[in-house]
Amino acid sequence: MSCNLKQQHFSPNAADETWGGITFSITSSDDTKYADTLARVRMTWKDSTGVVAQTLDSDVSGEITIDSAVAYAWGFTVPDRILSLAAGYYSYAVEVTDSGGVIDKDYIAGTHQITADPHA
């Protein structure tokens, strides 16, 4: 299972200000991709040295909501929130796991700048 949604860059936002979150859905008729149900979604931010700075997980209440887990129609929401990230440049990746245990570690990936100044 692989979906090419690389380099989805988020608009910068200031530390201690609310990030707008994301909502994603896909409907597919592909006989191989998305044939199992969506079981888990994780989103991880890494700093410029590759160290994990924050992780959100659908297995943790309130962090990521799986809106649609049915085969061929997946959807999830990462709600608005204040991120626990210091000012800097981060890479992020969304990892999805289907009910068959297949994991796509960078289903959606890109960059996210956190600024110190809310007016930057």
Biopython code that builds the backbone (N, CA, C, O; Angstrom):
import numpy as np
from Bio.PDB.StructureBuilder import StructureBuilder

atoms = [
    (1, "MET", "N", (0.846, -1.158, 0.000)),
    (1, "MET", "CA", (0.000, 0.000, 0.000)),
    (1, "MET", "C", (0.891, 1.220, 0.000)),
    (1, "MET", "O", (1.727, 1.379, 0.889)),
    (2, "SER", "N", (0.726, 2.070, -0.971)),
    (2, "SER", "CA", (1.510, 3.289, -1.016)),
    (2, "SER", "C", (0.718, 4.343, -1.763)),
    (2, "SER", "O", (0.097, 4.068, -2.789)),
    (3, "CYS", "N", (0.750, 5.532, -1.240)),
    (3, "CYS", "CA", (0.059, 6.646, -1.854)),
    (3, "CYS", "C", (1.059, 7.780, -1.950)),
    (3, "CYS", "O", (1.721, 8.088, -0.959)),
    (4, "ASN", "N", (1.192, 8.403, -3.087)),
    (4, "ASN", "CA", (2.221, 9.409, -3.271)),
    (4, "ASN", "C", (1.698, 10.799, -2.930)),
    (4, "ASN", "O", (1.314, 11.559, -3.819)),
    (5, "LEU", "N", (1.683, 11.124, -1.658)),
    (5, "LEU", "CA", (1.250, 12.435, -1.192)),
    (5, "LEU", "C", (2.408, 13.130, -0.488)),
    (5, "LEU", "O", (2.214, 13.789, 0.533)),
    (6, "LYS", "N", (3.590, 12.985, -1.022)),
    (6, "LYS", "CA", (4.773, 13.538, -0.397)),
    (6, "LYS", "C", (4.823, 15.049, -0.595)),
    (6, "LYS", "O", (4.225, 15.602, -1.518)),
    (7, "GLN", "N", (5.542, 15.678, 0.283)),
    (7, "GLN", "CA", (5.815, 17.109, 0.200)),
    (7, "GLN", "C", (4.556, 17.970, 0.240)),
    (7, "GLN", "O", (4.377, 18.875, -0.575)),
    (8, "GLN", "N", (3.712, 17.676, 1.180)),
    (8, "GLN", "CA", (2.553, 18.513, 1.464)),
    (8, "GLN", "C", (2.987, 19.485, 2.567)),
    (8, "GLN", "O", (2.975, 19.135, 3.747)),
    (9, "HIS", "N", (3.363, 20.685, 2.183)),
    (9, "HIS", "CA", (3.914, 21.653, 3.134)),
    (9, "HIS", "C", (2.788, 22.404, 3.835)),
    (9, "HIS", "O", (1.865, 22.903, 3.190)),
    (10, "PHE", "N", (2.873, 22.478, 5.153)),
    (10, "PHE", "CA", (1.910, 23.250, 5.928)),
    (10, "PHE", "C", (2.352, 24.698, 5.984)),
    (10, "PHE", "O", (3.548, 24.986, 5.944)),
    (11, "SER", "N", (1.412, 25.600, 6.075)),
    (11, "SER", "CA", (1.730, 27.010, 6.288)),
    (11, "SER", "C", (2.365, 27.164, 7.662)),
    (11, "SER", "O", (2.004, 26.453, 8.600)),
    (12, "PRO", "N", (3.312, 28.096, 7.784)),
    (12, "PRO", "CA", (3.938, 28.301, 9.095)),
    (12, "PRO", "C", (2.908, 28.741, 10.132)),
    (12, "PRO", "O", (1.918, 29.395, 9.801)),
    (13, "ASN", "N", (3.149, 28.382, 11.364)),
    (13, "ASN", "CA", (2.374, 28.954, 12.451)),
    (13, "ASN", "C", (3.291, 29.140, 13.654)),
    (13, "ASN", "O", (4.338, 28.504, 13.773)),
    (14, "ALA", "N", (2.865, 30.027, 14.532)),
    (14, "ALA", "CA", (3.695, 30.384, 15.684)),
    (14, "ALA", "C", (3.557, 29.349, 16.796)),
    (14, "ALA", "O", (2.508, 28.732, 16.981)),
    (15, "ALA", "N", (4.655, 29.184, 17.527)),
    (15, "ALA", "CA", (4.620, 28.341, 18.730)),
    (15, "ALA", "C", (3.550, 28.910, 19.656)),
    (15, "ALA", "O", (3.379, 30.127, 19.736)),
    (16, "ASP", "N", (2.847, 28.052, 20.341)),
    (16, "ASP", "CA", (1.788, 28.432, 21.282)),
    (16, "ASP", "C", (0.549, 29.014, 20.613)),
    (16, "ASP", "O", (-0.317, 29.551, 21.304)),
    (17, "GLU", "N", (0.439, 28.923, 19.291)),
    (17, "GLU", "CA", (-0.793, 29.291, 18.603)),
    (17, "GLU", "C", (-1.414, 28.032, 18.014)),
    (17, "GLU", "O", (-0.710, 27.061, 17.734)),
    (18, "THR", "N", (-2.701, 28.046, 17.829)),
    (18, "THR", "CA", (-3.406, 26.866, 17.346)),
    (18, "THR", "C", (-3.086, 26.589, 15.885)),
    (18, "THR", "O", (-3.203, 27.467, 15.029)),
    (19, "TRP", "N", (-2.678, 25.346, 15.614)),
    (19, "TRP", "CA", (-2.497, 24.855, 14.252)),
    (19, "TRP", "C", (-3.848, 24.375, 13.759)),
    (19, "TRP", "O", (-4.629, 23.827, 14.537)),
    (20, "GLY", "N", (-4.136, 24.569, 12.492)),
    (20, "GLY", "CA", (-5.456, 24.292, 11.940)),
    (20, "GLY", "C", (-5.837, 22.842, 11.752)),
    (20, "GLY", "O", (-6.991, 22.555, 11.434)),
    (21, "GLY", "N", (-4.904, 21.908, 11.938)),
    (21, "GLY", "CA", (-5.216, 20.492, 11.780)),
    (21, "GLY", "C", (-5.390, 20.110, 10.323)),
    (21, "GLY", "O", (-5.209, 20.937, 9.429)),
    (22, "ILE", "N", (-5.745, 18.846, 10.084)),
    (22, "ILE", "CA", (-6.007, 18.367, 8.721)),
    (22, "ILE", "C", (-7.168, 17.388, 8.741)),
    (22, "ILE", "O", (-7.410, 16.699, 9.732)),
    (23, "THR", "N", (-7.869, 17.345, 7.638)),
    (23, "THR", "CA", (-8.888, 16.325, 7.402)),
    (23, "THR", "C", (-8.555, 15.695, 6.061)),
    (23, "THR", "O", (-8.299, 16.398, 5.083)),
    (24, "PHE", "N", (-8.560, 14.375, 6.016)),
    (24, "PHE", "CA", (-8.183, 13.667, 4.804)),
    (24, "PHE", "C", (-9.171, 12.542, 4.559)),
    (24, "PHE", "O", (-9.599, 11.851, 5.483)),
    (25, "SER", "N", (-9.522, 12.377, 3.295)),
    (25, "SER", "CA", (-10.342, 11.214, 2.935)),
    (25, "SER", "C", (-9.984, 10.767, 1.530)),
    (25, "SER", "O", (-9.556, 11.561, 0.691)),
    (26, "ILE", "N", (-10.167, 9.491, 1.299)),
    (26, "ILE", "CA", (-9.931, 8.936, -0.032)),
    (26, "ILE", "C", (-10.968, 7.854, -0.299)),
    (26, "ILE", "O", (-11.280, 7.037, 0.567)),
    (27, "THR", "N", (-11.486, 7.870, -1.504)),
    (27, "THR", "CA", (-12.375, 6.812, -1.969)),
    (27, "THR", "C", (-11.682, 6.181, -3.167)),
    (27, "THR", "O", (-11.278, 6.880, -4.096)),
    (28, "SER", "N", (-11.545, 4.868, -3.147)),
    (28, "SER", "CA", (-10.791, 4.176, -4.186)),
    (28, "SER", "C", (-11.542, 2.937, -4.648)),
    (28, "SER", "O", (-12.225, 2.270, -3.871)),
    (29, "SER", "N", (-11.396, 2.654, -5.922)),
    (29, "SER", "CA", (-11.943, 1.396, -6.440)),
    (29, "SER", "C", (-10.815, 0.431, -6.773)),
    (29, "SER", "O", (-11.057, -0.633, -7.343)),
    (30, "ASP", "N", (-9.597, 0.787, -6.425)),
    (30, "ASP", "CA", (-8.421, -0.053, -6.671)),
    (30, "ASP", "C", (-8.589, -1.374, -5.920)),
    (30, "ASP", "O", (-8.925, -1.371, -4.736)),
    (31, "ASP", "N", (-8.363, -2.482, -6.584)),
    (31, "ASP", "CA", (-8.582, -3.789, -5.969)),
    (31, "ASP", "C", (-7.538, -4.170, -4.928)),
    (31, "ASP", "O", (-7.756, -5.113, -4.167)),
    (32, "THR", "N", (-6.422, -3.471, -4.873)),
    (32, "THR", "CA", (-5.387, -3.845, -3.911)),
    (32, "THR", "C", (-5.201, -2.805, -2.818)),
    (32, "THR", "O", (-5.086, -3.167, -1.647)),
    (33, "LYS", "N", (-5.169, -1.537, -3.162)),
    (33, "LYS", "CA", (-5.000, -0.489, -2.154)),
    (33, "LYS", "C", (-6.321, -0.258, -1.434)),
    (33, "LYS", "O", (-7.389, -0.261, -2.046)),
    (34, "TYR", "N", (-6.231, -0.067, -0.172)),
    (34, "TYR", "CA", (-7.391, 0.300, 0.658)),
    (34, "TYR", "C", (-8.438, -0.800, 0.760)),
    (34, "TYR", "O", (-9.568, -0.526, 1.164)),
    (35, "ALA", "N", (-8.096, -2.038, 0.406)),
    (35, "ALA", "CA", (-9.062, -3.133, 0.439)),
    (35, "ALA", "C", (-9.415, -3.544, 1.863)),
    (35, "ALA", "O", (-10.513, -4.044, 2.110)),
    (36, "ASP", "N", (-8.498, -3.340, 2.799)),
    (36, "ASP", "CA", (-8.791, -3.608, 4.203)),
    (36, "ASP", "C", (-9.286, -2.335, 4.871)),
    (36, "ASP", "O", (-9.189, -1.247, 4.302)),
    (37, "THR", "N", (-9.808, -2.473, 6.059)),
    (37, "THR", "CA", (-10.273, -1.296, 6.782)),
    (37, "THR", "C", (-9.091, -0.546, 7.388)),
    (37, "THR", "O", (-8.033, -1.125, 7.636)),
    (38, "LEU", "N", (-9.285, 0.738, 7.620)),
    (38, "LEU", "CA", (-8.268, 1.570, 8.256)),
    (38, "LEU", "C", (-8.307, 1.297, 9.749)),
    (38, "LEU", "O", (-9.361, 1.415, 10.374)),
    (39, "ALA", "N", (-7.168, 0.934, 10.330)),
    (39, "ALA", "CA", (-7.122, 0.546, 11.742)),
    (39, "ALA", "C", (-6.454, 1.584, 12.635)),
    (39, "ALA", "O", (-6.824, 1.715, 13.802)),
    (40, "ARG", "N", (-5.475, 2.327, 12.110)),
    (40, "ARG", "CA", (-4.729, 3.256, 12.958)),
    (40, "ARG", "C", (-4.095, 4.344, 12.104)),
    (40, "ARG", "O", (-3.702, 4.111, 10.961)),
    (41, "VAL", "N", (-4.002, 5.547, 12.687)),
    (41, "VAL", "CA", (-3.325, 6.673, 12.047)),
    (41, "VAL", "C", (-2.422, 7.315, 13.084)),
    (41, "VAL", "O", (-2.844, 7.582, 14.209)),
    (42, "ARG", "N", (-1.177, 7.562, 12.698)),
    (42, "ARG", "CA", (-0.226, 8.277, 13.570)),
    (42, "ARG", "C", (0.388, 9.420, 12.771)),
    (42, "ARG", "O", (0.601, 9.298, 11.564)),
    (43, "MET", "N", (0.669, 10.524, 13.446)),
    (43, "MET", "CA", (1.324, 11.666, 12.822)),
    (43, "MET", "C", (2.496, 12.064, 13.701)),
    (43, "MET", "O", (2.338, 12.276, 14.903)),
    (44, "THR", "N", (3.678, 12.164, 13.091)),
    (44, "THR", "CA", (4.896, 12.446, 13.844)),
    (44, "THR", "C", (5.636, 13.623, 13.224)),
    (44, "THR", "O", (5.797, 13.696, 12.005)),
    (45, "TRP", "N", (6.083, 14.545, 14.074)),
    (45, "TRP", "CA", (6.943, 15.647, 13.667)),
    (45, "TRP", "C", (8.355, 15.341, 14.147)),
    (45, "TRP", "O", (8.551, 14.927, 15.290)),
    (46, "LYS", "N", (9.341, 15.545, 13.270)),
    (46, "LYS", "CA", (10.750, 15.373, 13.638)),
    (46, "LYS", "C", (11.474, 16.695, 13.430)),
    (46, "LYS", "O", (11.208, 17.421, 12.472)),
    (47, "ASP", "N", (12.402, 16.999, 14.349)),
    (47, "ASP", "CA", (13.177, 18.226, 14.206)),
    (47, "ASP", "C", (14.260, 18.058, 13.140)),
    (47, "ASP", "O", (14.362, 17.005, 12.510)),
    (48, "SER", "N", (15.055, 19.090, 12.946)),
    (48, "SER", "CA", (16.046, 19.079, 11.870)),
    (48, "SER", "C", (17.138, 18.026, 12.055)),
    (48, "SER", "O", (17.864, 17.720, 11.109)),
    (49, "THR", "N", (17.261, 17.469, 13.263)),
    (49, "THR", "CA", (18.250, 16.408, 13.499)),
    (49, "THR", "C", (17.632, 15.019, 13.381)),
    (49, "THR", "O", (18.329, 14.016, 13.537)),
    (50, "GLY", "N", (16.320, 14.952, 13.104)),
    (50, "GLY", "CA", (15.640, 13.673, 12.960)),
    (50, "GLY", "C", (15.053, 13.115, 14.244)),
    (50, "GLY", "O", (14.536, 11.998, 14.265)),
    (51, "VAL", "N", (15.133, 13.894, 15.316)),
    (51, "VAL", "CA", (14.586, 13.458, 16.599)),
    (51, "VAL", "C", (13.079, 13.733, 16.626)),
    (51, "VAL", "O", (12.636, 14.823, 16.261)),
    (52, "VAL", "N", (12.300, 12.748, 17.057)),
    (52, "VAL", "CA", (10.853, 12.915, 17.164)),
    (52, "VAL", "C", (10.543, 13.980, 18.211)),
    (52, "VAL", "O", (10.956, 13.876, 19.366)),
    (53, "ALA", "N", (9.806, 15.006, 17.785)),
    (53, "ALA", "CA", (9.459, 16.113, 18.670)),
    (53, "ALA", "C", (8.022, 15.999, 19.189)),
    (53, "ALA", "O", (7.720, 16.461, 20.289)),
    (54, "GLN", "N", (7.143, 15.386, 18.401)),
    (54, "GLN", "CA", (5.752, 15.204, 18.833)),
    (54, "GLN", "C", (5.118, 14.115, 17.989)),
    (54, "GLN", "O", (5.398, 13.992, 16.796)),
    (55, "THR", "N", (4.255, 13.321, 18.623)),
    (55, "THR", "CA", (3.486, 12.292, 17.930)),
    (55, "THR", "C", (2.039, 12.368, 18.380)),
    (55, "THR", "O", (1.752, 12.521, 19.567)),
    (56, "LEU", "N", (1.130, 12.262, 17.419)),
    (56, "LEU", "CA", (-0.301, 12.145, 17.687)),
    (56, "LEU", "C", (-0.735, 10.785, 17.155)),
    (56, "LEU", "O", (-0.166, 10.288, 16.184)),
    (57, "ASP", "N", (-1.753, 10.172, 17.796)),
    (57, "ASP", "CA", (-2.104, 8.792, 17.480)),
    (57, "ASP", "C", (-3.611, 8.595, 17.610)),
    (57, "ASP", "O", (-4.227, 9.084, 18.557)),
    (58, "SER", "N", (-4.200, 7.879, 16.658)),
    (58, "SER", "CA", (-5.638, 7.595, 16.748)),
    (58, "SER", "C", (-5.958, 6.645, 17.901)),
    (58, "SER", "O", (-7.111, 6.545, 18.318)),
    (59, "ASP", "N", (-4.945, 5.949, 18.416)),
    (59, "ASP", "CA", (-5.162, 5.082, 19.578)),
    (59, "ASP", "C", (-5.260, 5.874, 20.882)),
    (59, "ASP", "O", (-5.575, 5.305, 21.926)),
    (60, "VAL", "N", (-4.992, 7.186, 20.831)),
    (60, "VAL", "CA", (-5.086, 8.053, 22.008)),
    (60, "VAL", "C", (-6.304, 8.956, 21.813)),
    (60, "VAL", "O", (-6.384, 9.689, 20.828)),
    (61, "SER", "N", (-7.230, 8.903, 22.729)),
    (61, "SER", "CA", (-8.480, 9.651, 22.628)),
    (61, "SER", "C", (-8.228, 11.146, 22.406)),
    (61, "SER", "O", (-7.465, 11.772, 23.141)),
    (62, "GLY", "N", (-8.884, 11.709, 21.376)),
    (62, "GLY", "CA", (-8.816, 13.133, 21.118)),
    (62, "GLY", "C", (-7.663, 13.586, 20.240)),
    (62, "GLY", "O", (-7.614, 14.754, 19.852)),
    (63, "GLU", "N", (-6.729, 12.692, 19.916)),
    (63, "GLU", "CA", (-5.581, 13.128, 19.121)),
    (63, "GLU", "C", (-5.842, 13.050, 17.620)),
    (63, "GLU", "O", (-5.636, 14.035, 16.911)),
    (64, "ILE", "N", (-6.292, 11.899, 17.124)),
    (64, "ILE", "CA", (-6.657, 11.729, 15.718)),
    (64, "ILE", "C", (-7.931, 10.897, 15.692)),
    (64, "ILE", "O", (-8.034, 9.878, 16.375)),
    (65, "THR", "N", (-8.896, 11.338, 14.901)),
    (65, "THR", "CA", (-10.158, 10.618, 14.780)),
    (65, "THR", "C", (-10.222, 9.927, 13.429)),
    (65, "THR", "O", (-10.023, 10.562, 12.394)),
    (66, "ILE", "N", (-10.496, 8.642, 13.433)),
    (66, "ILE", "CA", (-10.754, 7.921, 12.183)),
    (66, "ILE", "C", (-12.226, 8.134, 11.862)),
    (66, "ILE", "O", (-13.108, 7.635, 12.562)),
    (67, "ASP", "N", (-12.477, 8.886, 10.790)),
    (67, "ASP", "CA", (-13.845, 9.235, 10.406)),
    (67, "ASP", "C", (-14.511, 8.133, 9.595)),
    (67, "ASP", "O", (-15.716, 7.909, 9.708)),
    (68, "SER", "N", (-13.721, 7.448, 8.780)),
    (68, "SER", "CA", (-14.239, 6.360, 7.958)),
    (68, "SER", "C", (-13.146, 5.306, 7.837)),
    (68, "SER", "O", (-12.058, 5.576, 7.330)),
    (69, "ALA", "N", (-13.449, 4.116, 8.306)),
    (69, "ALA", "CA", (-12.464, 3.038, 8.290)),
    (69, "ALA", "C", (-12.819, 1.944, 7.307)),
    (69, "ALA", "O", (-12.094, 0.955, 7.209)),
    (70, "VAL", "N", (-13.911, 2.088, 6.576)),
    (70, "VAL", "CA", (-14.370, 1.019, 5.700)),
    (70, "VAL", "C", (-13.429, 0.825, 4.516)),
    (70, "VAL", "O", (-12.744, 1.757, 4.093)),
    (71, "ALA", "N", (-13.406, -0.374, 3.997)),
    (71, "ALA", "CA", (-12.574, -0.672, 2.838)),
    (71, "ALA", "C", (-12.901, 0.275, 1.690)),
    (71, "ALA", "O", (-14.069, 0.552, 1.415)),
    (72, "TYR", "N", (-11.874, 0.765, 1.030)),
    (72, "TYR", "CA", (-11.955, 1.655, -0.131)),
    (72, "TYR", "C", (-12.474, 3.054, 0.181)),
    (72, "TYR", "O", (-12.666, 3.849, -0.738)),
    (73, "ALA", "N", (-12.703, 3.369, 1.429)),
    (73, "ALA", "CA", (-13.175, 4.716, 1.795)),
    (73, "ALA", "C", (-12.631, 5.086, 3.162)),
    (73, "ALA", "O", (-13.321, 4.961, 4.173)),
    (74, "TRP", "N", (-11.392, 5.541, 3.181)),
    (74, "TRP", "CA", (-10.742, 5.908, 4.430)),
    (74, "TRP", "C", (-10.849, 7.405, 4.661)),
    (74, "TRP", "O", (-10.848, 8.196, 3.717)),
    (75, "GLY", "N", (-10.940, 7.782, 5.925)),
    (75, "GLY", "CA", (-10.926, 9.192, 6.270)),
    (75, "GLY", "C", (-10.489, 9.380, 7.703)),
    (75, "GLY", "O", (-10.786, 8.560, 8.572)),
    (76, "PHE", "N", (-9.773, 10.477, 7.946)),
    (76, "PHE", "CA", (-9.364, 10.781, 9.314)),
    (76, "PHE", "C", (-9.210, 12.285, 9.488)),
    (76, "PHE", "O", (-9.049, 13.028, 8.520)),
    (77, "THR", "N", (-9.264, 12.713, 10.745)),
    (77, "THR", "CA", (-9.117, 14.123, 11.100)),
    (77, "THR", "C", (-8.111, 14.261, 12.226)),
    (77, "THR", "O", (-8.183, 13.565, 13.239)),
    (78, "VAL", "N", (-7.174, 15.172, 12.027)),
    (78, "VAL", "CA", (-6.288, 15.611, 13.100)),
    (78, "VAL", "C", (-6.826, 16.987, 13.468)),
    (78, "VAL", "O", (-6.634, 17.939, 12.712)),
    (79, "PRO", "N", (-7.498, 17.116, 14.618)),
    (79, "PRO", "CA", (-8.183, 18.371, 14.933)),
    (79, "PRO", "C", (-7.228, 19.517, 15.253)),
    (79, "PRO", "O", (-6.054, 19.311, 15.558)),
    (80, "ASP", "N", (-7.770, 20.730, 15.174)),
    (80, "ASP", "CA", (-7.030, 21.927, 15.575)),
    (80, "ASP", "C", (-6.450, 21.702, 16.960)),
    (80, "ASP", "O", (-7.081, 21.096, 17.825)),
    (81, "ARG", "N", (-5.225, 22.205, 17.156)),
    (81, "ARG", "CA", (-4.598, 22.059, 18.468)),
    (81, "ARG", "C", (-3.366, 22.935, 18.538)),
    (81, "ARG", "O", (-2.817, 23.340, 17.514)),
    (82, "ILE", "N", (-2.939, 23.224, 19.751)),
    (82, "ILE", "CA", (-1.646, 23.847, 19.970)),
    (82, "ILE", "C", (-0.630, 22.714, 20.017)),
    (82, "ILE", "O", (-0.746, 21.796, 20.829)),
    (83, "LEU", "N", (0.362, 22.788, 19.144)),
    (83, "LEU", "CA", (1.393, 21.756, 19.093)),
    (83, "LEU", "C", (2.474, 22.045, 20.127)),
    (83, "LEU", "O", (2.735, 23.202, 20.455)),
    (84, "SER", "N", (3.087, 21.008, 20.630)),
    (84, "SER", "CA", (4.164, 21.143, 21.617)),
    (84, "SER", "C", (5.510, 21.213, 20.899)),
    (84, "SER", "O", (6.398, 20.394, 21.132)),
    (85, "LEU", "N", (5.641, 22.209, 20.021)),
    (85, "LEU", "CA", (6.845, 22.343, 19.222)),
    (85, "LEU", "C", (7.465, 23.718, 19.427)),
    (85, "LEU", "O", (6.770, 24.733, 19.402)),
    (86, "ALA", "N", (8.775, 23.741, 19.630)),
    (86, "ALA", "CA", (9.510, 24.997, 19.716)),
    (86, "ALA", "C", (9.685, 25.559, 18.304)),
    (86, "ALA", "O", (9.479, 24.844, 17.323)),
    (87, "ALA", "N", (10.057, 26.806, 18.199)),
    (87, "ALA", "CA", (10.311, 27.416, 16.897)),
    (87, "ALA", "C", (11.374, 26.611, 16.152)),
    (87, "ALA", "O", (12.382, 26.206, 16.731)),
    (88, "GLY", "N", (11.134, 26.388, 14.864)),
    (88, "GLY", "CA", (12.085, 25.643, 14.045)),
    (88, "GLY", "C", (11.404, 25.048, 12.833)),
    (88, "GLY", "O", (10.218, 25.272, 12.592)),
    (89, "TYR", "N", (12.173, 24.284, 12.073)),
    (89, "TYR", "CA", (11.665, 23.596, 10.892)),
    (89, "TYR", "C", (11.532, 22.118, 11.214)),
    (89, "TYR", "O", (12.443, 21.510, 11.775)),
    (90, "TYR", "N", (10.394, 21.546, 10.858)),
    (90, "TYR", "CA", (10.102, 20.152, 11.158)),
    (90, "TYR", "C", (9.679, 19.421, 9.890)),
    (90, "TYR", "O", (9.083, 20.008, 8.987)),
    (91, "SER", "N", (9.996, 18.147, 9.839)),
    (91, "SER", "CA", (9.398, 17.274, 8.839)),
    (91, "SER", "C", (8.305, 16.503, 9.567)),
    (91, "SER", "O", (8.445, 16.171, 10.744)),
    (92, "TYR", "N", (7.239, 16.227, 8.870)),
    (92, "TYR", "CA", (6.175, 15.438, 9.488)),
    (92, "TYR", "C", (5.829, 14.290, 8.560)),
    (92, "TYR", "O", (6.092, 14.346, 7.358)),
    (93, "ALA", "N", (5.244, 13.261, 9.122)),
    (93, "ALA", "CA", (4.761, 12.130, 8.333)),
    (93, "ALA", "C", (3.509, 11.570, 8.992)),
    (93, "ALA", "O", (3.418, 11.473, 10.216)),
    (94, "VAL", "N", (2.557, 11.210, 8.160)),
    (94, "VAL", "CA", (1.348, 10.531, 8.617)),
    (94, "VAL", "C", (1.506, 9.062, 8.244)),
    (94, "VAL", "O", (1.744, 8.721, 7.086)),
    (95, "GLU", "N", (1.369, 8.211, 9.236)),
    (95, "GLU", "CA", (1.499, 6.763, 9.058)),
    (95, "GLU", "C", (0.116, 6.138, 9.213)),
    (95, "GLU", "O", (-0.597, 6.428, 10.175)),
    (96, "VAL", "N", (-0.260, 5.284, 8.268)),
    (96, "VAL", "CA", (-1.538, 4.588, 8.359)),
    (96, "VAL", "C", (-1.287, 3.088, 8.434)),
    (96, "VAL", "O", (-0.349, 2.564, 7.832)),
    (97, "THR", "N", (-2.144, 2.413, 9.186)),
    (97, "THR", "CA", (-2.078, 0.960, 9.308)),
    (97, "THR", "C", (-3.458, 0.404, 8.978)),
    (97, "THR", "O", (-4.465, 0.868, 9.513)),
    (98, "ASP", "N", (-3.500, -0.587, 8.097)),
    (98, "ASP", "CA", (-4.793, -1.196, 7.788)),
    (98, "ASP", "C", (-5.026, -2.427, 8.657)),
    (98, "ASP", "O", (-4.135, -2.864, 9.385)),
    (99, "SER", "N", (-6.219, -2.972, 8.575)),
    (99, "SER", "CA", (-6.581, -4.103, 9.436)),
    (99, "SER", "C", (-5.798, -5.366, 9.119)),
    (99, "SER", "O", (-5.794, -6.305, 9.915)),
    (100, "GLY", "N", (-5.142, -5.404, 7.982)),
    (100, "GLY", "CA", (-4.284, -6.531, 7.646)),
    (100, "GLY", "C", (-2.874, -6.371, 8.197)),
    (100, "GLY", "O", (-2.022, -7.239, 8.004)),
    (101, "GLY", "N", (-2.628, -5.245, 8.891)),
    (101, "GLY", "CA", (-1.322, -5.004, 9.483)),
    (101, "GLY", "C", (-0.333, -4.325, 8.557)),
    (101, "GLY", "O", (0.832, -4.155, 8.918)),
    (102, "VAL", "N", (-0.776, -3.931, 7.361)),
    (102, "VAL", "CA", (0.109, -3.248, 6.423)),
    (102, "VAL", "C", (0.259, -1.792, 6.856)),
    (102, "VAL", "O", (-0.726, -1.086, 7.071)),
    (103, "ILE", "N", (1.510, -1.362, 6.978)),
    (103, "ILE", "CA", (1.801, -0.001, 7.449)),
    (103, "ILE", "C", (2.450, 0.783, 6.311)),
    (103, "ILE", "O", (3.383, 0.310, 5.662)),
    (104, "ASP", "N", (1.937, 1.992, 6.085)),
    (104, "ASP", "CA", (2.573, 2.936, 5.170)),
    (104, "ASP", "C", (3.098, 4.071, 6.046)),
    (104, "ASP", "O", (2.322, 4.880, 6.555)),
    (105, "LYS", "N", (4.423, 4.127, 6.218)),
    (105, "LYS", "CA", (5.028, 5.028, 7.200)),
    (105, "LYS", "C", (5.049, 6.483, 6.790)),
    (105, "LYS", "O", (5.216, 7.353, 7.645)),
    (106, "ASP", "N", (4.888, 6.776, 5.530)),
    (106, "ASP", "CA", (4.831, 8.181, 5.131)),
    (106, "ASP", "C", (3.747, 8.388, 4.083)),
    (106, "ASP", "O", (3.999, 8.841, 2.966)),
    (107, "TYR", "N", (2.549, 8.043, 4.482)),
    (107, "TYR", "CA", (1.357, 8.146, 3.642)),
    (107, "TYR", "C", (1.179, 9.573, 3.152)),
    (107, "TYR", "O", (0.918, 9.810, 1.972)),
    (108, "ILE", "N", (1.321, 10.511, 4.062)),
    (108, "ILE", "CA", (1.365, 11.937, 3.746)),
    (108, "ILE", "C", (2.599, 12.459, 4.465)),
    (108, "ILE", "O", (2.823, 12.121, 5.628)),
    (109, "ALA", "N", (3.398, 13.269, 3.798)),
    (109, "ALA", "CA", (4.611, 13.785, 4.431)),
    (109, "ALA", "C", (4.909, 15.173, 3.889)),
    (109, "ALA", "O", (4.446, 15.552, 2.813)),
    (110, "GLY", "N", (5.688, 15.920, 4.653)),
    (110, "GLY", "CA", (6.073, 17.249, 4.213)),
    (110, "GLY", "C", (6.809, 17.993, 5.303)),
    (110, "GLY", "O", (7.450, 17.393, 6.166)),
    (111, "THR", "N", (6.708, 19.306, 5.251)),
    (111, "THR", "CA", (7.399, 20.151, 6.210)),
    (111, "THR", "C", (6.425, 21.085, 6.906)),
    (111, "THR", "O", (5.329, 21.360, 6.417)),
    (112, "HIS", "N", (6.860, 21.560, 8.058)),
    (112, "HIS", "CA", (6.037, 22.475, 8.864)),
    (112, "HIS", "C", (6.975, 23.395, 9.631)),
    (112, "HIS", "O", (7.779, 22.934, 10.441)),
    (113, "GLN", "N", (6.874, 24.684, 9.379)),
    (113, "GLN", "CA", (7.695, 25.658, 10.107)),
    (113, "GLN", "C", (6.906, 26.199, 11.289)),
    (113, "GLN", "O", (5.746, 26.592, 11.159)),
    (114, "ILE", "N", (7.559, 26.212, 12.441)),
    (114, "ILE", "CA", (6.997, 26.822, 13.646)),
    (114, "ILE", "C", (7.840, 28.065, 13.921)),
    (114, "ILE", "O", (9.061, 27.978, 14.052)),
    (115, "THR", "N", (7.192, 29.204, 14.006)),
    (115, "THR", "CA", (7.910, 30.462, 14.223)),
    (115, "THR", "C", (7.785, 30.885, 15.690)),
    (115, "THR", "O", (6.855, 30.483, 16.389)),
    (116, "ALA", "N", (8.733, 31.697, 16.136)),
    (116, "ALA", "CA", (8.675, 32.257, 17.492)),
    (116, "ALA", "C", (7.723, 33.445, 17.533)),
    (116, "ALA", "O", (7.088, 33.702, 18.556)),
    (117, "ASP", "N", (7.625, 34.164, 16.432)),
    (117, "ASP", "CA", (6.824, 35.384, 16.342)),
    (117, "ASP", "C", (5.506, 35.080, 15.646)),
    (117, "ASP", "O", (5.511, 34.589, 14.517)),
    (118, "PRO", "N", (4.377, 35.357, 16.289)),
    (118, "PRO", "CA", (3.094, 35.070, 15.643)),
    (118, "PRO", "C", (2.838, 35.912, 14.406)),
    (118, "PRO", "O", (1.907, 35.625, 13.652)),
    (119, "HIS", "N", (3.641, 36.944, 14.177)),
    (119, "HIS", "CA", (3.446, 37.806, 13.013)),
    (119, "HIS", "C", (4.468, 37.560, 11.923)),
    (119, "HIS", "O", (4.546, 38.317, 10.956)),
    (120, "ALA", "N", (5.263, 36.489, 12.077)),
    (120, "ALA", "CA", (6.302, 36.186, 11.070)),
    (120, "ALA", "C", (5.684, 35.578, 9.822)),
    (120, "ALA", "O", (6.399, 35.260, 8.871)),
]
sb = StructureBuilder()
sb.init_structure("model")
sb.init_model(0)
sb.init_chain("A")
sb.init_seg("    ")
for serial, (resi, resn, name, xyz) in enumerate(atoms, 1):
    if name == "N":
        sb.init_residue(resn, " ", resi, " ")
    sb.init_atom(name, np.array(xyz, "f"), 0.0, 1.0, " ", f" {name:<3s}", serial, name[0])
structure = sb.get_structure()
